[in-house]
Amino acid sequence: MKRRDFLKTTLSLSALCMLPFPVMALAKEKKILILIELKGGNDGLNTLIPFSDPLYTELRPSIGIKESEVLKLNSKLGFHPSLKFLHQSFKSNQLAILQGVGYANPNLSHFRSIDIWETATESEEYSDQGWLQQLSSKIGDGKELVKGIIVGDNAFGPFRGATSEVLVMDNPKRFLRKNAKLNLYENKQVLPSLKHILDVENSLSKTIEELRTKTEKVELPEMNDLPQDQVAGMIKALLSVLAAGHHVPVFKISIGGFDTHTEQLNQHARLLSVLDQTFQSLEKGLKQIGVWKESTLLTYSEFGRRPAENGSRGTDHGTANVHFAMGGTVRGGLYGKQPSLSNLDGEGNMKFTTDFKSIYSEVCQKIFKISDAEIVKKNKKLPGFLT
């Protein structure tokens, strides 16, 4: 084997870690978790707006949303005007709003805070395993194609540390096209020390070819309301896998651009519109495929934004945030407590009221039926948003 061929082989394996499982028809009782990462730190205060609090307008004289534009949920809180579908979903008891989500001793670094979120650790703890990777042996029944698919990103995220059973598709179409032709060494003589690597690669190639063949035949339902560009591609890839009959317990997609330090108003409105359309498109597609009742959509972000606007008509890194859950397993309603604007921490940020790890604990117990995980033992108090 040439050194160049060996390097190509090992690079393909390091980038795409997956074990070949037989393709199974999607069973109705098997749950699906779809994580939606809001990259950069979404501004929760302009997402779920405390319009009745005079401090809101005082803290945000330039970028605050006018009460006349707020989509009201009750006498105190309302949505940004871009969230029309989510507003309607809440009114029909389909959407769970998780308020004041954060953690103790918050870190305002993008890299460190997302590390905390994706490993489910305390602020001063470090782990080389994502929170879902820690549970991977207990997720699913071992017959699924893979444990998780990360779509539109090149990192394992909550599956950090995975050595198998997780597929990362930065560009889904290119990924499947490129890797369907990995089986190059079947008839070559190789060193015994390399045989295992090549055996795994050939199995990987066959599994990806099976995935590619089945998904390319899928005709998705027509959805004219898909968000534009890359997010639409992620949604189509996710729906294609499910429509082909593959059961994958976890998907993750991402929406970038939420680090709104300058000129936030228009940028944030556009991003929330994409988020709104993402929920709408996923609901429509999952219902038409027939797996909505088994699905849970859940957002997360590394942190929120500071309550006070900055001098550039934007917001800086903050703490407590709002997150959304929706799906056939979700109880609609308001959960947790809206953070106070009159009792900020020493950095001028809101104090969290819901530990994000309690959300993960509920996901473990209610979706994956895992009761003995460490995160469950440490987080007994649950928000209660899942059936």
Secondary structure, DSSP 8 states (H G I E B T S, - for coil): --HHHHHHHHHHHHH------------TTS-EEEEEEETT---GGGTEE-TT-HHHHHH-TTT---GGG-EESSSS-EE-TT-HHHHHHHHTT-EEEEEEEE-SS----HHHHHHHHHHT--TT---SS-TTGGGGGGSS-S-SS-SEEEES-SS-GGGTT--SSEEEESSHHHHHHHHTT----TTS---HHHHHHHHHHHHHHHHHHHHHHHHHT------TT--SHHHHHHHHHHHHHHHTT---SEEEEEE------SSHHHHHHHHHHHHHHHHHHHHHHHHHHT-GGGEEEEEE-S--B-SS--TTSS--B-S-EEEEEEETTB--EEES----SSS--TTS----SEEHHHHHHHHHHHTS---SSHHHHH-------B-
